[in-house]
Amino acid sequence: MSDIKELVENKELLGKITTAEDAARLVKRDMMLGCSGFTPSGYPKVVPTALARRAEAEGPIPVGIWTGASTGPELDGELARTGCISRRFPYQTNEEIRKGINSGEIQFADIHLSHCAQNIRYGFYGKIDIAIIEALRITPEGGIVPTSSVGNSNAFVEVADKVIVEINTEQPKGLDGIHDIYSPENPPHRKPIPITNVHDRIGVPYIPCPPGKIVAIVPSDVKDSQRPLAPSDEISSKMASNLIDFLSVEANAGKLPKGLLPLQSGVGNIANAVLEGLAAWPTDGLTVYTEVIQDSVFELLDSGKIAFASSTALTPSPDGAAKYYPRLGDFKDRIVLRPQEISNNPEVIRRLGLIAMNTAVEVDIYGHVNSTMAGGTKMLNGIGGSGDFARNAYLTVFLCPSTSAGGKISKVVPFCSHVDHTEHDVDIIVTEYGIADLRGLSPRERSAEIIDHCAHPDYRELLRDYKHRAELGKGHEPHLLGEAFSWHERLRLSGTMKK
């Protein structure tokens, strides 16, 4: 406890230090909890685990869970496993939660990440009973210094009736001072967000919190459950190469500056591979304005290729954390972590002129993108921030392998089984076979570009045949709707699908 007492700088709060078990007792059935965390970074660990242990002894304690995005196994995994999650927002990657969502046992609404905090403040989703926030320390004024993510934490603290703080002594001390917490006012009093450069700091390095709201302070020594990144495979490398070649052409044509515009990239192996490929970009001083900082961004910061990176979470792999977390002091003046309503804010995205690069589950021949659903009905993870960036970026790119299941399924289809991003928001589609530049093209022109440059060769003739027969029926965006929606099933039953 002595270490924790040193980290609680508001001495009136020392009496609130307690155990995870006692803090978990404050959680009652049907409460709505707002938890820190964005990806498996900066999420509370010991209180959710204690709540799961309590559920094992007493039976499920159903609660609603709000976070910034996905979290780690101690929160999403343990509470889902013990039947404690009745509602979950706004994004998740946990297998147990996914099963519950698709069976109807867990209620889930897919929400643009930039909308969450403001809609919570507006009262659109009801009240937040308790905010559970992981912290490095508590300031003398009661301010909560976050750890490896910000996400929606500031909004949860603002609106929650009570706040539980987990002070995590295993999070790197170099995180202190890296945050920039700014909350917009509600309309009609909202002012322009004063960010005109990626490196601008506009807030304070802690989450303001009236000390009277804090009802429990819990010691934690559990590290973030970081996920390993797979090495770049041939398909990811080809997609990255295709995109970087395209950006070079754009820069040479004067459509982009030689140093590019601020970069946004999604989460995962493909996104990491794309940013890795920028190591060969001819100029240094690139900037990043995104949701997550993965290994490739640390590597490019270290080499000087990237001058500054703004995000809402640090999401390194275990190897990346081991390499770069001890050196956070070297990067502190070149990294900032913001609330996700600022990192994903449409106003700022449009002002800065981002190059947005995100991944797709499937794309169709007219440029619609599915990023959330398998087969049009089964939720995978959620839309995340891709819609925030896609609709507002200077240049919007979606990357997608041409096939899945070892080549048995084409990911370029006649009509997406579910549409998250319409043709109006998609500029460029990239697969390992090439690039389709859709800017200024009519639907019939787009379909030819996508089939010829992005589809796997084994499926191009089938797609061309569909396109030709659909166009016989006329229409601005010609479709054979019954056939389009049964595309995969038709190919499987006819034996046409590639074995």
Secondary structure, DSSP 8 states (H G I E B T S, - for coil): -HHHHHHB-SGGGGGGB--HHHHHTT--TT-EEEE--SSSSS---HHHHHHHHHHHHH----EEEE-SS---IIIIIHHHHTT-EEEEES----HHHHHHHHHTSSEE----HHHHHHHHHHTTT----EEEEEEEEE-TT--EEE-SB-BTHHHHHHH-SEEEEEEETTS-GGGTT-B-B-----TTS-------STT---SBSSB---GGGEEEEEEE-------------HHHHHHHHHHHHHHHHHHHTTSS-TT---EEE-SSHHHHHHHHHGGG-S-S-EEEE-SEE-HHHHHHHHHTSEEEEEESEE---HHHHHHHGGGHHHHGGGEEE-BHHHHT-HHHHHHHT-EEEEE-SEEETTS-EE-SEETTTEE-S--TTHHHHHHH-SEEEEE--SEEGGGTEESEESS-SS-SB-GGG--EEEETTEEEE-TT--HHHHHHHHHHHTS-HHHHHHHHHHHHHHHHT--SS---HHHHHTHHHHHHHHT-S--
